[in-house]
């Protein structure tokens, strides 16, 4: 009788645990969705500011478009991607500090990030001043190089507000203060469109006007967020104030910023390299055009899983900082479920639209047919991109960006690009071979990040997070 009662008691307890775990999982799904959905609007709005500038410049003529396109690509590679990656360090530092109740450390880390990123902007600015000479040196057309250099020089004022903006976004994101970012990003885009039009067409400043408008829109966004941080009650406990601790925290920031930047840049640069390689193929015009369209499709979709990854970073870092390893583990499962569901829908939609997808970009039948042929490969990249973007967010929230950097270095530069070159040039698969190489790297990246995540000891990560945020013997804020 006692054994039967004990057995029933164990079953009841087991059932109660299952219900509790399921309830926690559902709660995490809601929390992640609350962060991810507005973040899609934030990231797309910021990206569309650059896209709209390019669209307006495109109406000035082929020379302006070519020069601005090259400058946009190079400034992204040498500047914006670097600042974006470095700012991701705050997802670890601020997220875990907020979860641990060490609220004033958010302000300290954010100040350290702003100082550090502005320092990095200085050598980038010097490089951009000589971008035209660099392009001419590597054999680019003189007129296009001059136009690209002009755009890059006038884009320098946009670097500094962009650096501050990325720090403020991470500061708010780690506190789940998403709506202010959404409103400010949409407001900045609405500000940018008429200002860019006026500078480019009314004042006839050309691509220099587009660059200036972009800088002003970034400043507008920064001002809106600074006003919110300064006067909002939601930021009262974490409000940014300068102190000597900010200078002492610069070293700690760089400790995470460097691998964060490497992790982001190594991946972004791979796609730029593949597009450049496509220009060396037998039919460079067709190959470069179609691969650029494929990259545009993949990039537009990327903002959805990136936003889910931002939610993953926030939830994981908060729970690790609070010393809740089980909640962090559940958060990971929640974002993976959301990510897999989203990429299945996205890939299926792309596959169903492959017959007429090309007509959205070109009226040339050759382009449409080639894009139709490559669409299944694009779908594979979309699926892998969705998985790795979320797991990269988990890496940022946990603080193991250095592992992510090693993974990206190995999968893309030791495997992906060599495979792309071999298939594209040696086996003469051309653009198809280059894209397969990208897919090989992306598949390996997703597999390795999945293995690292699955073998993560969350109890150990929580202890490391607590040790990191309390390393100076400071107690949590009440």
C-alpha positions as CSV (number, residue, x, y, z in Angstrom):
1,X,0.0,0.0,0.0
2,X,2.8,2.4,1.0
3,X,4.6,1.6,-2.3
4,X,1.5,2.3,-4.3
5,X,0.9,5.6,-2.5
6,X,4.6,6.6,-3.0
7,X,4.3,5.7,-6.7
8,X,1.2,7.9,-7.1
9,X,2.9,10.7,-5.2
10,X,5.9,10.5,-7.6
11,X,3.6,10.6,-10.6
12,X,1.8,13.6,-9.3
13,X,5.1,15.4,-8.6
14,X,6.3,14.5,-12.1
15,X,3.1,15.8,-13.6
16,X,3.4,19.0,-11.6
17,X,7.0,19.6,-12.8
18,X,5.9,19.0,-16.4
19,X,3.1,21.6,-16.0
20,X,5.5,24.1,-14.3
21,X,8.1,23.6,-17.1
22,X,5.5,24.1,-19.8
23,X,4.1,27.2,-18.1
24,X,7.7,28.6,-17.9
25,X,8.2,27.8,-21.6
26,X,5.0,29.6,-22.6
27,X,6.0,32.6,-20.5
28,X,9.4,32.7,-22.2
29,X,7.7,32.5,-25.7
30,X,5.7,35.6,-24.7
31,X,8.7,37.5,-23.4
32,X,10.9,36.7,-26.4
33,X,8.1,37.7,-28.8
34,X,7.6,41.0,-27.0
35,X,11.3,41.8,-27.6
36,X,11.7,40.3,-31.1
37,X,8.7,41.7,-32.9
38,X,9.5,45.4,-32.2
39,X,13.2,44.8,-32.8
40,X,12.4,43.7,-36.4
41,X,10.9,47.2,-37.0
42,X,13.9,48.8,-35.3
43,X,16.5,47.0,-37.4
44,X,14.6,47.3,-40.7
45,X,14.0,51.0,-40.2
46,X,17.7,51.7,-39.6
47,X,18.7,49.6,-42.6
48,X,16.1,51.2,-44.9
49,X,17.6,54.6,-44.2
50,X,20.7,53.5,-46.1
51,X,18.7,51.7,-48.7
52,X,16.5,54.8,-49.4
53,X,19.6,56.9,-49.7
54,X,20.9,54.5,-52.4
55,X,17.6,54.5,-54.2
56,X,17.5,58.3,-54.4
57,X,21.2,58.5,-55.6
58,X,20.3,55.9,-58.2
59,X,18.2,58.5,-60.0
60,X,21.2,60.8,-60.4
61,X,22.8,58.5,-63.0
62,X,24.9,55.4,-63.4
63,X,28.1,57.0,-62.2
64,X,26.6,58.2,-58.9
65,X,24.9,54.9,-58.3
66,X,28.1,52.9,-59.0
67,X,30.3,55.1,-56.8
68,X,27.8,55.1,-54.0
69,X,27.3,51.4,-54.2
70,X,31.0,50.7,-53.9
71,X,31.4,53.2,-51.1
72,X,28.4,51.8,-49.2
73,X,29.9,48.3,-49.4
74,X,33.4,49.4,-48.3
75,X,32.2,51.7,-45.5
76,X,30.0,48.9,-44.2
77,X,32.9,46.5,-44.2
78,X,35.5,48.9,-42.7
79,X,33.3,50.9,-40.4
80,X,29.6,50.2,-39.6
81,X,30.0,46.4,-39.2
82,X,32.9,46.9,-36.9
83,X,31.0,49.4,-34.6
84,X,27.9,47.2,-34.7
85,X,29.9,44.1,-33.7
86,X,31.8,45.9,-30.9
87,X,28.6,47.4,-29.4
88,X,27.3,43.8,-29.1
89,X,29.6,43.4,-26.1
90,X,27.0,45.4,-24.1
91,X,24.6,42.6,-24.6
92,X,26.8,40.5,-22.3
93,X,27.9,43.3,-19.8
94,X,24.6,45.3,-19.5
95,X,22.3,42.3,-19.8
96,X,24.0,40.3,-17.1
97,X,24.4,43.4,-14.8
98,X,20.7,44.2,-15.2
99,X,19.7,40.6,-14.4
100,X,21.9,40.7,-11.3
101,X,20.3,43.9,-10.1
102,X,23.6,45.9,-10.5
103,X,21.7,48.7,-12.2
104,X,24.3,51.5,-12.0
105,X,26.8,49.2,-13.9
106,X,24.6,49.6,-17.0
107,X,25.3,53.3,-17.1
108,X,29.0,52.7,-16.4
109,X,29.4,50.1,-19.2
110,X,27.4,52.2,-21.7
111,X,29.6,55.2,-21.1
112,X,32.7,53.0,-21.5
113,X,31.3,51.7,-24.8
114,X,30.5,55.2,-26.1
115,X,34.1,56.4,-25.3
116,X,35.6,53.3,-26.8
117,X,33.5,53.4,-30.0
118,X,34.2,57.1,-30.6
119,X,37.9,56.3,-30.2
120,X,37.6,53.6,-32.9
121,X,35.8,56.1,-35.2
122,X,38.9,58.2,-35.5
123,X,41.1,55.8,-37.5
124,X,38.1,54.7,-39.5
125,X,37.6,58.3,-40.5
126,X,41.2,58.7,-41.6
127,X,40.8,55.5,-43.8
128,X,37.6,56.9,-45.4
129,X,39.4,60.2,-46.2
130,X,41.7,58.3,-48.5
131,X,39.1,55.8,-49.8
132,X,39.2,57.2,-53.4
133,X,43.0,56.8,-53.5
134,X,42.7,53.2,-52.1
135,X,40.2,52.3,-54.9
136,X,42.4,53.8,-57.6
137,X,45.4,51.9,-56.2
138,X,43.6,48.5,-56.5
139,X,42.7,49.2,-60.1
140,X,39.1,50.6,-59.9
141,X,37.8,53.1,-62.4
142,X,39.1,56.7,-61.7
143,X,35.7,58.4,-62.0
144,X,33.9,55.8,-59.9
145,X,36.6,55.9,-57.3
146,X,36.3,59.7,-57.0
147,X,32.6,59.5,-56.6
148,X,32.9,56.7,-54.0
149,X,35.5,58.7,-52.1
150,X,33.3,61.8,-52.1
151,X,30.4,59.8,-50.6
152,X,32.7,58.2,-48.0
153,X,34.1,61.6,-46.8
154,X,30.7,63.1,-46.3
155,X,29.6,59.9,-44.5
156,X,32.2,60.4,-41.8
157,X,29.9,62.6,-39.7
158,X,27.5,59.7,-39.6
159,X,30.0,57.4,-38.0
160,X,30.0,59.1,-34.6
161,X,26.2,59.2,-34.0
162,X,26.0,55.6,-35.3
163,X,28.5,54.6,-32.6
164,X,26.5,56.3,-29.8
165,X,23.2,54.9,-31.3
166,X,24.4,51.3,-31.2
167,X,25.5,51.7,-27.5
168,X,22.1,53.2,-26.6
169,X,20.2,50.5,-28.4
170,X,22.0,47.8,-26.4
171,X,21.5,49.7,-23.2
172,X,17.7,49.8,-23.7
173,X,17.5,46.4,-25.3
174,X,19.0,44.6,-22.2
175,X,16.3,46.3,-20.1
176,X,13.6,45.2,-22.5
177,X,12.8,48.8,-23.2
178,X,11.9,48.1,-26.8
179,X,9.1,50.5,-27.6
180,X,11.2,53.7,-27.3
181,X,13.7,52.3,-29.8
182,X,10.9,51.4,-32.2
183,X,9.3,54.9,-32.0
184,X,12.7,56.7,-32.3
185,X,13.8,54.4,-35.3
186,X,10.6,55.0,-37.2
187,X,10.7,58.7,-36.3
188,X,14.3,58.9,-37.6
189,X,13.3,57.2,-40.9
190,X,10.4,59.6,-41.4
191,X,12.9,62.4,-40.7
192,X,15.5,61.0,-43.1
193,X,13.3,60.5,-46.2
194,X,12.3,64.2,-46.8
195,X,15.7,65.5,-45.7
196,X,17.5,63.1,-48.0
197,X,15.2,64.1,-50.9
198,X,15.8,67.8,-50.2
199,X,19.6,67.4,-50.0
200,X,19.9,65.2,-53.1
201,X,17.4,66.8,-55.5
202,X,16.4,70.3,-54.2
203,X,19.8,71.5,-53.0
204,X,21.5,69.3,-55.7
205,X,24.2,68.0,-53.4
206,X,24.2,64.6,-55.1
207,X,25.5,61.6,-53.2
208,X,27.1,64.0,-50.6
209,X,23.6,65.1,-49.7
210,X,22.5,61.5,-49.2
211,X,25.5,60.9,-46.8
212,X,24.8,64.1,-44.9
213,X,21.1,63.2,-44.5
214,X,22.1,59.8,-43.1
215,X,24.3,61.4,-40.5
216,X,21.5,63.8,-39.5
217,X,19.0,61.0,-39.2
218,X,21.4,59.1,-36.9
219,X,21.8,62.2,-34.8
220,X,18.1,62.7,-34.7
221,X,17.7,59.1,-33.5
222,X,20.4,59.6,-30.8
223,X,18.8,62.8,-29.5
224,X,15.4,61.1,-29.2
225,X,16.9,58.2,-27.2
226,X,19.0,60.5,-25.0
227,X,16.0,62.5,-24.1
228,X,14.1,59.4,-23.2
229,X,17.0,58.0,-21.1
230,X,17.4,61.4,-19.3
231,X,13.7,62.0,-18.5
232,X,12.0,58.6,-18.4
233,X,11.2,57.0,-15.1
234,X,11.9,53.6,-16.6
235,X,15.6,54.5,-16.8
236,X,15.8,56.0,-13.3
237,X,17.7,53.2,-11.7
238,X,20.1,52.6,-14.7
239,X,20.4,56.2,-15.9
240,X,23.8,57.0,-17.6
241,X,26.0,59.2,-15.5
242,X,29.7,59.7,-16.1
243,X,32.2,58.6,-13.4
244,X,35.8,57.4,-13.2
245,X,34.4,53.8,-13.2
246,X,33.5,54.4,-16.9
247,X,37.2,54.9,-17.7
248,X,38.2,51.8,-15.7
249,X,35.5,49.8,-17.5
250,X,37.0,50.4,-21.0
251,X,39.3,47.5,-20.6
252,X,36.5,45.2,-19.6
253,X,34.4,46.5,-22.6
254,X,37.2,45.8,-25.1
255,X,37.6,42.3,-23.6
256,X,34.2,41.4,-25.0
257,X,34.0,44.0,-27.9
258,X,37.0,42.6,-29.9
259,X,35.7,39.0,-30.1
260,X,32.1,40.4,-30.7
261,X,33.4,42.5,-33.6
262,X,35.4,39.6,-35.0
263,X,32.4,37.3,-34.8
264,X,30.2,39.7,-36.7
265,X,32.7,41.0,-39.2
266,X,34.1,37.6,-40.3
267,X,30.6,36.6,-41.3
268,X,29.6,39.8,-43.0
269,X,32.9,40.1,-44.9
270,X,32.4,36.6,-46.3
271,X,29.4,37.7,-48.3
272,X,31.2,40.8,-49.6
273,X,34.1,38.6,-50.7
274,X,31.8,36.3,-52.6
275,X,30.1,39.2,-54.4
276,X,33.6,40.5,-55.4
277,X,34.6,37.0,-56.6
278,X,31.5,36.9,-58.8
279,X,32.9,39.8,-60.8
280,X,35.8,37.5,-61.9
281,X,33.5,34.9,-63.4
282,X,33.1,34.5,-67.3
283,X,29.8,36.4,-67.3
284,X,30.4,38.9,-64.5
285,X,27.4,41.1,-65.2
286,X,24.9,38.3,-64.9
287,X,26.7,36.6,-62.0
288,X,27.2,39.7,-59.9
289,X,23.6,40.9,-60.5
290,X,22.0,37.6,-59.5
291,X,24.2,36.9,-56.5
292,X,23.6,40.5,-55.3
293,X,19.9,39.9,-55.6
294,X,20.3,36.6,-53.7
295,X,22.3,38.4,-51.0
296,X,19.7,41.2,-50.8
297,X,16.9,38.6,-50.2
298,X,18.9,36.8,-47.6
299,X,19.9,40.1,-45.9
300,X,16.3,41.3,-45.8
301,X,15.2,38.1,-44.1
302,X,18.1,38.2,-41.7
303,X,16.6,41.0,-39.7
304,X,13.9,38.7,-38.5
305,X,16.1,36.0,-36.9
306,X,18.6,38.7,-35.8
307,X,15.7,40.3,-33.8
308,X,14.9,36.9,-32.3
309,X,18.6,36.6,-31.5
310,X,18.5,39.9,-29.8
311,X,15.6,38.7,-27.7
312,X,17.6,35.5,-26.9
313,X,20.7,37.6,-25.9
314,X,18.5,39.7,-23.6
315,X,16.7,36.9,-21.9
316,X,19.7,34.7,-21.5
317,X,22.0,37.5,-20.2
318,X,19.3,38.7,-17.7
319,X,18.6,35.2,-16.3
320,X,22.3,34.3,-16.0
321,X,23.0,37.6,-14.3
322,X,20.1,36.8,-11.9
323,X,21.6,33.4,-11.2
324,X,18.7,31.4,-12.9
325,X,20.4,28.8,-15.1
326,X,17.2,26.8,-15.6
327,X,15.3,29.9,-16.9
328,X,18.2,30.7,-19.3
329,X,18.0,27.1,-20.6
330,X,14.2,27.4,-21.2
331,X,14.8,30.8,-22.9
332,X,17.2,29.1,-25.4
333,X,14.6,26.5,-26.2
334,X,11.9,29.1,-26.7
335,X,13.9,31.2,-29.2
336,X,15.0,28.0,-31.1
337,X,11.3,27.0,-31.5
338,X,10.4,30.5,-32.7
339,X,13.4,30.5,-35.1
340,X,12.7,27.1,-36.6
341,X,9.0,28.0,-37.1
342,X,9.9,31.3,-38.8
343,X,12.5,29.9,-41.2
344,X,10.3,27.1,-42.3
345,X,7.6,29.6,-43.3
346,X,10.1,32.0,-44.9
347,X,11.9,29.2,-46.9
348,X,8.6,27.7,-48.0
349,X,7.3,31.1,-49.2
350,X,10.5,31.7,-51.2
351,X,10.3,28.3,-52.8
352,X,6.7,28.8,-53.8
353,X,7.5,32.2,-55.3
354,X,10.7,31.1,-57.2
355,X,9.1,31.1,-60.7
356,X,8.3,34.9,-60.6
357,X,10.6,36.1,-57.8
358,X,13.1,37.5,-60.4
359,X,10.6,39.8,-62.0
360,X,10.6,41.9,-58.8
361,X,14.2,42.8,-59.6
362,X,14.6,42.6,-63.4
363,X,12.7,42.2,-66.7
364,X,15.5,40.2,-68.2
365,X,14.5,36.5,-68.7
366,X,18.1,35.4,-68.2
367,X,18.2,37.0,-64.7
368,X,14.7,35.6,-63.8
369,X,15.6,32.1,-64.8
370,X,19.0,32.1,-63.1
371,X,17.4,33.4,-59.9
372,X,14.8,30.7,-60.1
373,X,17.6,28.1,-60.3
374,X,19.4,29.5,-57.3
375,X,16.3,30.0,-55.1
376,X,16.5,26.5,-53.4
377,X,20.1,27.3,-52.4
378,X,19.0,30.7,-51.1
379,X,16.3,28.9,-49.1
380,X,18.9,26.7,-47.5
381,X,20.9,29.8,-46.5
382,X,17.8,31.4,-45.1
383,X,17.2,28.3,-42.9
384,X,20.8,28.1,-41.7
385,X,21.0,31.9,-41.2
386,X,17.9,31.8,-39.0
387,X,19.4,29.2,-36.7
388,X,22.9,30.7,-36.5
389,X,21.5,34.2,-35.9
390,X,19.6,33.0,-32.8
391,X,22.5,31.0,-31.5
392,X,24.8,33.9,-32.0
393,X,22.4,35.9,-29.8
394,X,22.7,33.1,-27.2
395,X,26.5,33.4,-27.5
396,X,26.4,37.2,-26.9
397,X,24.1,36.8,-23.9
398,X,26.2,34.1,-22.4
399,X,29.5,35.9,-23.0
400,X,31.3,33.3,-25.2
401,X,31.7,35.5,-28.2
402,X,35.3,34.3,-28.5
403,X,34.0,30.8,-29.4
404,X,31.7,32.3,-32.0
405,X,34.7,34.2,-33.5
406,X,36.7,30.9,-33.8
407,X,33.7,29.2,-35.3
408,X,33.2,31.9,-37.9
409,X,36.9,32.0,-38.8
410,X,37.0,28.3,-39.3
411,X,33.7,27.7,-41.2
412,X,34.0,30.6,-43.6
413,X,37.7,31.2,-44.2
414,X,39.1,27.7,-43.8
415,X,36.1,25.9,-45.4
416,X,33.4,28.1,-46.9
417,X,35.4,30.5,-49.1
418,X,37.9,27.8,-50.3
419,X,35.0,25.5,-51.3
420,X,33.3,28.4,-53.1
421,X,36.5,29.2,-55.0
422,X,37.0,25.5,-55.9
423,X,33.4,25.0,-57.1
424,X,33.1,28.3,-58.8
425,X,36.4,28.5,-60.6
426,X,38.0,25.0,-60.7
427,X,34.9,22.9,-61.2
428,X,33.3,25.7,-63.3
429,X,30.0,25.8,-61.4
430,X,30.4,29.6,-61.4
431,X,27.9,31.6,-59.3
432,X,26.1,28.5,-58.3
433,X,29.4,27.1,-56.9
434,X,30.1,30.4,-55.0
435,X,26.7,30.3,-53.3
436,X,27.1,26.6,-52.5
437,X,30.4,27.5,-50.7
438,X,28.5,30.1,-48.6
439,X,25.9,27.4,-47.8
440,X,28.6,25.0,-46.7
441,X,30.0,27.6,-44.3
442,X,26.6,28.5,-43.0
443,X,25.6,24.8,-42.4
444,X,28.9,24.2,-40.5
445,X,28.4,27.4,-38.5
446,X,24.9,26.4,-37.4
447,X,26.0,22.8,-36.5
448,X,29.0,24.0,-34.4
449,X,27.0,26.7,-32.6
450,X,24.3,24.1,-31.9
451,X,26.8,21.7,-30.5
452,X,28.3,24.4,-28.3
453,X,24.9,25.5,-27.1
454,X,23.7,22.0,-26.4
455,X,26.8,21.2,-24.3
456,X,26.7,24.4,-22.4
457,X,26.7,24.0,-18.6
458,X,24.2,26.7,-17.7
459,X,24.9,26.4,-13.9
460,X,28.6,27.2,-14.7
461,X,27.6,30.1,-17.0
462,X,25.4,31.6,-14.3
463,X,28.2,31.4,-11.8
464,X,30.6,33.0,-14.2
465,X,28.1,35.8,-15.0
466,X,27.6,36.5,-11.2
467,X,31.3,36.5,-10.7
468,X,31.8,38.9,-13.6
469,X,29.3,41.5,-12.5
470,X,30.3,41.4,-8.8
471,X,34.0,41.2,-9.5
472,X,34.7,44.4,-7.5
473,X,32.7,43.3,-4.5
474,X,29.8,45.6,-5.3
475,X,26.4,44.7,-4.0
476,X,23.2,44.7,-6.0
477,X,21.2,47.9,-6.1
478,X,18.0,47.8,-4.1
